[in-house]
Amino acid sequence: MHPTVQQLALQLRGLRKDRAISQRELAERIGLTQTQVSRFEGGRADLRLSSLVEISRGLGVEVMLVPRRRVPAVKALGLSRSDPRSPARTPDIG
């Protein structure tokens, strides 16, 4: 599996755990099985774009395309590590 995909899987798992949501609860929210969520988080299955969007929304975040040159500006938006909305709480994929 591509390293960026593995990092994304770790980020999704970190977001879910930070929000104290079980894999089963997330799966129910988004219409997947707990096994599918587990496989995505463990990097044992590739996410379809539609699944990535649904998992992200189930976790209260959105998938956005950011021009590579703008990534530093997005990272500098200033969300603190104590803020549960902060992407900085999980491994950096940039």
Buried (B, 14 or more C-beta within 10 A) or exposed (E): EEEEBBBBBBBBBBBBBBBEBEBEBBBBBBEBEBEBBBBBBEBEBEBEEEBBBBBBEBBEBEEEEEEEEEEEEEBEEEBEEEEEEBBEBBBEBE
